[in-house]
Amino acid sequence: MKNLIASSLLASTLVLSFLGMESKAQNQASDQTRLPYPTAVIECSRRPVLFGHRDIRGRAVPISRSDRNLGGNSSGRGGDVTGFNNSAGSICVPNGWYVQIYKNQNYGPPAMNVPPGTALSFTAGGWNNEVSSVRVFRLSSFGNWIEQD
């Protein structure tokens, strides 16, 4: 089986070389290794991060507290995110954290739970550029989820 796979890879390489496409294939492979995921994982290893684009890209906005109004903090209880209302395209939530996102200010429904250890694009389900408030929870040393406000 290994010989068959090696032969297939060699044949593919020869065909690509013959057609002059080897450099194009190498560029595509190297583009895949330059995806923003490793940076995002490091960036969101300490606390949750909202991103301005899907696939954990774009403006990165760390969130460590609940925020009832991502557009500004004039409505009372505010967090550490301002001017990001309806701008988030994805989120990364590290282990030990848990986030609830809301389409409306003041934690108005609908809501979606984002569990620990999740990197999520909002393209599915109509959430892209729709997040207006967030609740942020952290796991305590006793195993309880404590809202960070």
C-alpha positions, 0 to 999 in steps of 0.5 A: 500500500505504501508503494502505491501511495508513493508511486501516486505522489511521484506521478503527481509530482512528475505531471505537475513538473511537466506542466510547469505547475509545480511552483503553483502547487508549492505556493498553494501548500505554503499558503495553507501553512500561513493561515492565521490559526496558529497566531489566533490560538496563541492570541486567544490562549488567555481569554476569549477573542472576537475577530472582525472576519470569519476564520479567526481573521481580521481585527482581534478584540479580546473580551474578558468581561460581559458586555451588554452593548458592543457598540458603546458602553452607555447602557450601564453595565459595560465590558472591555469592548467598544465599537464592535457592535455587529462587526464580529465574524468569528470567535475563539474561546480558550479552555477555562472560558465560556461565552454566550453571544447575543444578536441584540443589545442587553443580552436580547435573544437569540443567543448562542453558546460558545463552549471552551476550546472553540474556534467558530466562524459566524457564517453559518446560521446568520450570525456573521456581523450580528453579535451585539452583546456577550456574556463571558464566564470563567471556570473557578477553581471550584468548578463553577462558571462565574460571569465576568462582569 
